[in-house]
Amino acid sequence: MMNRRDMISNSLKGAALLGVMGLPKLACSTARAPYELPALGFSYDALEPHIDALTMEIHHSKHHQGYINNLNTALADSPLLGLPIDELMGRMNDVPESIRQTVINNGGGHANHAFFWSILAPASENRGTDSRFKPYMEEFERAAMSVFGSGWAWIVVNEEKDLDVMTTANQDSPLMVGKTPVLGLDVWEHAYYLQHQNMRVNYVKNFWNVVNWSAVEAHYEKAIK
């Protein structure tokens, strides 16, 4: 009759054999968590009167959350789920063609909005415009006004570590073409229509009052390293 020590020994051997045979090792899983909505660093009404509270609430809790939900669904069976979002947007060639456009639309929606929130702050907390970006501000405004339909205006660091102004359509990200955003403005109508209706120019002009220039500078310093 097998004693208790032999039973334990045989059980351990069996468990080791199952591991060799390739059965799942749940404790060693490398699965990543799905994407989550980032918290804002301020309340929904903190940017008033330049961006109204209702727009901020809908923009953050509905639009941004919707992109995240769709992205998690699209990548549910993919090892790409949970990659840092900036890395994911720079690896579109690794995304299966069958879901690539969905990932561009919703991954870009997540990446762009997460970045956008990071460069906003209440006007009372902002210092003056960083001198390195002043020469680009008028061009940036023109770019924001030039977007036909929905899209974004950007100041980016290019491959040569220089600053450029560019636009992207819909939720396309500068990261997809090797450029790193340091300042961005969402010019989809959902970002301004409740307050400014068809007057996008007023939204663009008001934007400068809530730019967190310390955050912009930090994005720039990181991008040029």
SEROLO-410599 format. One record per residue: residue in one letter; x, y, z negated of N, C-alpha, C in turn. Coordinates in steps of 0.1 Angstrom, whole numbers, plus 2048, in hexadecimal, padded with zeros to 3 digits. Atoms other than C-alpha are relative to their C-alpha. Layout:
// SEROLO-410599
resn	n.xx	n.yy	n.zz	ca.xx	ca.yy	ca.zz	c.xx	c.yy	c.zz
A	X	Y	Z	X	Y	Z	X	Y	Z
...
END
This chain:
// SEROLO-410599
resn	n.xx	n.yy	n.zz	ca.xx	ca.yy	ca.zz	c.xx	c.yy	c.zz
M	809	7F4	800	800	800	800	809	80C	800
M	7F8	7F3	7FE	80D	823	80A	7FE	808	7F3
N	801	7F7	80B	815	838	7EC	7FE	80F	804
R	803	7F2	7FD	80E	85E	7E9	80C	806	807
R	7F4	7FA	7FA	832	867	7F2	801	7FD	80F
D	800	805	7F2	830	852	812	7F5	807	808
M	80B	7FA	7F8	80E	861	81C	804	80F	803
I	7FC	7F2	7FE	81C	885	818	80B	800	80B
S	7F5	800	7F6	83B	87C	82C	7FB	7FD	80E
N	805	803	7F3	827	86C	848	7F7	80C	805
S	808	7F5	7FC	80F	88A	849	809	80B	806
L	7F7	7F6	7FB	82C	8A2	84D	806	7FC	80D
K	7FB	804	7F4	83B	88D	868	7F6	801	80B
G	80A	7FF	7F6	81A	88C	87A	7FE	80F	804
A	802	7F2	7FD	816	8B2	877	80C	805	809
A	7F5	7FD	7F8	839	8B6	886	7FF	7FB	80E
L	802	806	7F3	831	89F	8A2	7F5	808	808
L	80B	7F8	7F9	811	8B3	8AB	806	80D	805
G	7FA	7F4	7FC	826	8D2	8AC	808	7FE	80C
V	7F8	803	7F5	83E	8C2	8C4	7F8	7FE	80D
M	809	803	7F5	821	8B7	8DA	7F9	80D	805
G	804	7F4	7FA	818	8DB	8DE	7F2	805	7FC
L	80C	7FB	805	7F8	8DF	8CA	801	80E	7FB
P	7FF	7F2	805	7F0	903	8C0	805	802	7F2
K	7FB	7FC	80E	803	912	8A2	7FA	80D	7FD
L	807	7F4	802	7EA	92B	896	808	80A	7F8
A	7F9	7F7	809	801	939	87B	80B	808	808
C	7F6	7FA	7F9	81A	942	896	7FB	808	80C
S	806	7F9	7F5	802	953	8AE	805	80D	802
T	7FB	7F3	7FC	80F	971	8C1	7F5	809	806
A	80B	7F8	7FA	7EC	97E	8CB	800	80E	7FA
R	801	7F3	804	7E9	9A3	8C9	7F2	805	7FD
A	80D	7FA	803	7CD	9B7	8BA	7FA	808	80C
P	805	7F8	7F5	7B5	9C8	8D2	802	80F	7FD
Y	7FE	7F1	801	7B7	9EE	8D8	7F5	805	7F7
E	80A	7FA	809	7A6	A04	8BE	800	80F	802
L	801	7F1	7FF	79A	A28	8BE	809	807	7F6
P	7F8	7F8	80A	7B4	A3F	8AF	7F9	80A	7F9
A	807	7F5	807	7A9	A56	894	806	80E	804
L	7FB	7F3	7FE	7AB	A7B	89A	807	806	7F4
G	7FA	7FA	80B	7C1	A90	885	7F9	80D	7FB
F	808	7F4	804	7A5	AAA	880	7F2	7FC	801
S	80E	803	7FF	780	AAB	87C	7FA	804	80E
Y	805	7FC	7F3	769	AAE	89A	7FD	80F	802
D	803	7F2	7FF	761	AD2	893	80C	809	7FE
A	7F4	7F9	803	785	ADC	88C	805	809	80C
L	7FA	7F9	7F5	78C	AE9	8AF	7F6	80B	805
E	809	7F5	7FD	76E	B01	8B0	806	80D	7FE
P	80A	7FF	7F5	767	B19	8C0	805	7FC	80E
H	7FA	802	7F3	77E	B0E	8DB	7FC	7F2	807
I	807	80C	7FC	771	AEA	8DE	7F6	7FC	7F5
D	80A	802	80A	750	AE3	8CD	7FF	7F2	7FA
A	800	80C	808	749	AC8	8B4	7F9	7F5	807
L	808	80B	7FA	72F	AB5	8C7	807	7FA	80C
T	7F8	805	7F5	745	AB2	8E6	80B	7F7	7FA
M	7F5	809	806	762	AA5	8D0	7FA	7F3	7FB
E	806	80C	806	74B	A8C	8BF	7FD	7F6	80B
I	804	809	7F5	73D	A7E	8DF	80C	7FB	808
H	7F4	803	7F8	75E	A7F	8F1	809	7F5	7F9
H	7F8	80A	807	771	A6C	8D6	7F8	7F3	7FD
S	807	80C	805	757	A54	8C8	7F8	7F9	80A
K	808	807	7F5	744	A4C	8E8	809	7FD	80C
H	7F8	802	7F4	75A	A52	906	80D	7F8	7FE
H	7F4	807	802	77B	A48	8F8	7FE	7F1	7FB
Q	803	80E	805	76C	A2A	8E5	7FB	7F7	80B
G	805	808	7F5	75B	A1F	905	80C	7FB	809
Y	7F5	805	7F9	77C	A1D	917	807	7F5	7F9
I	7FA	80A	808	78B	A09	8FB	7F8	7F3	801
N	808	80C	7FF	76E	9F1	8FB	802	7F8	80D
N	7FE	806	7F3	771	9EB	920	80D	7FA	803
L	7F3	805	7FE	796	9E7	91F	802	7F3	7F8
N	7FF	80C	808	794	9CD	903	7F9	7F4	807
T	808	80A	7F9	77A	9BA	917	808	7FB	80D
A	7F8	803	7F4	78F	9BB	937	80C	7F7	7FE
L	7F4	807	803	7AE	9AE	926	7FE	7F5	7F6
A	803	80A	80A	79D	995	90F	808	7F4	801
D	7F9	80D	7FD	7AE	977	91F	80E	802	805
S	7F3	7FC	7FA	7CF	989	928	80A	802	7F5
P	7F6	7FD	809	7F0	989	916	804	80E	7FF
L	7FE	7F1	800	7F1	9AE	91E	7F8	807	7F5
L	809	7FA	80A	7D6	9B5	904	809	804	7F4
G	7F9	7FB	80C	7E4	9CB	8E8	80E	805	803
L	7F3	7F9	7FD	804	9D6	8FA	7FF	80F	7FC
P	801	7F1	802	80C	9FA	8F0	7FA	806	80D
I	808	7FC	7F4	7F5	A0D	907	808	807	80A
D	7F8	7FA	7F7	810	A22	916	808	7F6	809
E	7F9	80B	7F9	823	A02	91F	7F7	7F9	80A
L	80A	807	7F7	804	9F2	92E	7FE	809	80C
M	803	7F7	7F5	7FE	A11	944	80C	800	80A
G	7F5	800	7F7	821	A0E	952	803	7F3	806
R	7FE	80E	7FB	81D	9E9	95A	7F4	7FC	809
M	80C	803	7F8	7FF	9EA	972	803	7F4	80A
N	7FD	80C	7F7	811	9D1	989	7FF	7F3	7F9
D	801	80C	807	80F	9B8	96E	7F2	7FC	7FD
V	80F	802	803	7E9	9BB	96A	7FA	7F8	80C
P	806	807	7F5	7D6	9A1	97F	7F8	80A	809
E	807	7F7	7F7	7C7	9B2	99E	7F1	800	7FE
S	80E	801	802	7A5	9A6	995	7FB	809	7F5
I	804	7F7	80B	7A4	9BC	976	808	80D	800
R	7F7	7F5	801	7BE	9D6	97F	7F9	80E	800
Q	806	7F3	800	7A7	9F3	988	7F8	802	7F3
T	807	7FE	80D	792	9ED	969	80A	804	7F5
V	7F6	7FC	80A	7B2	9EF	954	806	80E	803
I	7FC	7F2	7FD	7BD	A0E	966	7F6	80A	7FB
N	80A	7F7	804	79C	A1E	960	7FF	802	7F1
N	803	800	80E	798	A14	93C	80D	801	7F7
G	7F3	7FF	807	7BC	A10	931	805	80F	801
G	7FD	7F1	7FE	7C2	A33	940	7F8	808	7F7
G	809	7F8	809	7A4	A40	92E	804	7FF	7F1
H	7FB	801	80E	7B2	A33	90D	80D	808	7FF
A	7F3	7F9	801	7D6	A3F	914	7FF	80F	801
N	801	7F1	7FE	7CC	A61	920	7F9	807	7F4
H	807	7FA	80B	7B4	A68	904	808	7FF	7F3
A	7F7	801	80C	7CB	A5B	8E9	80A	80B	800
F	7F6	7F5	7FF	7E5	A73	8F6	7FA	80D	7FE
F	807	7F3	801	7CC	A90	8F9	7FE	803	7F2
W	803	7FD	80E	7C2	A8D	8D5	80D	804	7F9
S	7F4	7FD	808	7E6	A8E	8CA	806	80E	803
I	7FA	7F3	7FD	7ED	AB0	8DA	7F6	80B	7FD
L	80A	7F6	804	7CF	AC2	8CB	801	802	7F1
A	800	7FC	80E	7CD	AD4	8AA	7F8	80D	7FE
P	807	7F3	803	7B8	AF0	89A	808	80C	803
A	7F8	7F4	7FC	7C2	B12	8A6	808	806	7F5
S	7F9	7FB	80B	7CB	B1C	883	80D	7F9	7FC
E	7F4	808	803	7E6	B01	882	80A	801	80A
N	7F6	800	7F5	7F7	B09	8A2	809	80C	800
R	7F6	7F5	7FF	816	B1E	8A7	7FF	804	80F
G	800	7FB	7F3	81D	B31	8C7	805	7F6	80A
T	7FC	809	7F5	823	B21	8E9	80F	7FE	800
D	7F2	803	7FF	844	B0F	8EB	806	806	80D
S	7FB	7F8	7F4	85A	B24	903	803	7F7	80C
R	7FD	808	7F5	864	B06	917	7F5	7FD	809
F	80C	803	7F8	841	B01	923	7F9	80C	806
K	806	7F4	7FB	837	B25	92A	800	801	80F
P	800	7FF	7F2	843	B24	94E	7F7	7F7	808
Y	808	80A	7FA	82C	B07	955	7F1	803	7FE
M	80E	7FF	804	80C	B14	946	7F6	805	80B
E	808	7FC	7F5	7FE	B27	964	7FE	7F5	80A
E	801	80B	7F6	805	B0A	97B	7F7	7F5	7FA
F	808	80A	806	7F5	AF3	962	7F1	804	801
E	80E	7FC	7FF	7D5	B08	961	7FB	7FE	80F
R	804	802	7F2	7D4	B08	988	7FE	7F1	803
A	801	80F	7FE	7D9	AE2	987	7F3	7FB	7FA
A	80D	804	807	7BC	ADE	96E	7F4	804	808
M	80C	7FB	7F8	7A5	AF3	984	7FF	7F9	80E
S	7FF	806	7F2	7B0	AE0	9A4	7FA	7F2	800
V	805	80E	801	7A4	ABE	998	7F2	800	806
F	80E	801	7FA	786	AB5	9AE	7F9	7F4	7F9
G	807	80B	807	76D	AA1	99A	806	7FE	7F2
S	7FA	804	80D	77C	A8F	97C	80E	7FD	801
G	7F2	803	801	7A0	A8D	971	807	808	7F5
W	7F8	7FA	80B	7BC	A9C	95D	80B	809	806
A	7F4	7F8	7FD	7D7	AB7	95F	80A	7FD	7F6
W	7F5	804	808	7F9	AB0	951	80C	808	801
I	7F2	7FD	800	81B	ABD	948	807	7F3	7FC
V	7F9	80D	803	832	A9F	94A	80F	802	801
V	7F2	802	7FE	856	A95	948	802	7F6	80B
N	7FE	809	7F5	861	A86	969	80C	7F7	7FE
E	7F5	809	801	87B	A6C	971	80D	806	7FE
E	7F4	7F9	802	896	A86	971	801	808	7F3
K	801	7FA	80D	88C	A92	94E	7FD	80F	801
D	805	7F2	7FE	87E	AB3	95D	7F1	800	7FD
L	80E	7FE	802	85C	AC2	956	7F9	802	80E
D	808	7FE	7F4	841	AC0	971	7F2	802	7FC
V	80E	800	802	81D	AC8	974	7F9	7F7	80B
M	806	809	7F6	806	AAE	984	7F1	7FE	7FB
T	80D	804	803	7E2	AA3	985	7FE	7F1	803
T	804	80E	7FD	7D2	A80	984	7F1	800	801
A	80F	802	7FE	7B0	A75	990	7FB	7F6	7F6
N	807	809	808	797	A64	97A	808	7FE	7F3
Q	7F8	802	80C	7AA	A53	95D	80E	7FA	804
D	7F3	804	7FD	7CA	A4C	970	80A	807	7F6
S	7F6	7FB	809	7E9	A51	95A	80D	803	806
P	7F3	7FD	7FB	80A	A62	962	80A	7F4	7FD
L	7F7	80B	803	81A	A43	952	800	7F6	80B
M	801	809	7F5	80F	A2F	970	80A	803	80B
V	7F6	7FC	7F6	828	A43	986	80D	804	7FA
G	7F3	7FE	807	844	A44	96D	802	80E	7FA
K	7FF	7F2	806	83D	A67	95F	7FA	7FF	7F2
T	804	800	80F	839	A6E	939	7F9	80D	7FD
P	807	7F3	803	81E	A87	92F	805	806	7F3
V	7FD	7F8	80C	826	AA2	916	7F5	80A	7FD
L	80B	7F8	802	807	AB7	91B	7F5	7FB	80A
G	80B	804	7F7	7E5	AAD	929	7F3	806	7FD
L	80D	7FA	802	7C2	ABA	92E	7F6	7F7	808
D	80B	808	7FA	7A3	AA5	935	7F7	80A	806
V	80A	7F7	7F9	78E	AB7	950	7F4	7F8	805
W	80D	806	7FE	773	A9D	952	7F5	809	7FA
E	80A	7F7	805	752	AAF	94D	7FC	7FD	7F2
H	804	804	80E	74B	A9B	92D	809	807	7F6
A	7F7	7FA	809	768	AAE	91E	7FC	80F	7FD
Y	802	7F1	802	759	AD1	921	7F1	804	803
Y	80C	7FB	7FA	736	AD1	931	7F5	805	7F5
L	80A	7FC	80A	721	AD4	911	802	80F	7FC
Q	7FD	7F3	804	733	AF4	908	801	80A	80B
H	7FD	7F7	7F5	73E	B03	929	7F9	7FE	80D
Q	807	804	7F4	727	AF3	942	809	800	80C
N	7F7	800	7F4	736	AFA	965	80C	808	800
M	7F4	7F6	800	750	B13	959	80C	7F9	7FA
R	7F4	807	804	76E	AFC	957	80B	80A	7FC
V	7F6	7F6	802	784	B1B	958	800	804	7F1
N	801	7FC	80E	778	B25	935	806	7F5	7F7
Y	7FB	80C	808	780	B02	927	80F	800	801
V	7F2	800	7FE	7A3	B04	937	807	80B	7F8
K	7FA	7F5	807	7AA	B26	928	800	7FE	7F1
N	801	802	80E	79D	B1C	906	809	7F5	7FB
F	7F7	80B	803	7B3	AFD	906	80D	805	7F9
W	7F3	7FC	805	7D2	B11	8FE	7FF	804	7F1
N	802	7FD	80E	7C3	B1B	8DC	801	7F4	7F7
V	800	80C	808	7C3	AF7	8D0	80B	7F6	804
V	7F4	809	7FD	7E4	AE9	8DE	809	800	7F4
N	7F6	803	80B	7FA	ADA	8C3	80E	800	806
W	7F3	7FF	7F9	81B	AE7	8D0	80B	7F8	7F9
S	7F6	808	806	82E	AD4	8B6	800	7F2	805
A	801	80E	7FA	820	AB3	8C3	805	800	80E
V	7FB	7FF	7F2	827	ABE	8E7	80F	7FF	800
E	7F1	800	801	84B	AC5	8DE	805	7F2	7FC
A	7FB	80E	804	84E	AA3	8CD	7FE	7F6	80B
H	802	809	7F4	840	A91	8EC	80C	803	80A
Y	7F6	7FD	7F6	859	AA4	901	80E	7FB	7FB
E	7F3	804	805	877	A9D	8EB	802	7F0	801
K	800	80E	7FE	86E	A78	8EB	802	7FC	80E
A	7FF	804	7F1	86A	A77	911	80D	803	806
I	7F3	7FD	7F9	88C	A86	919	80C	7F9	7FA
K	7F5	808	807	8A0	A6F	902	804	7F5	80A
END
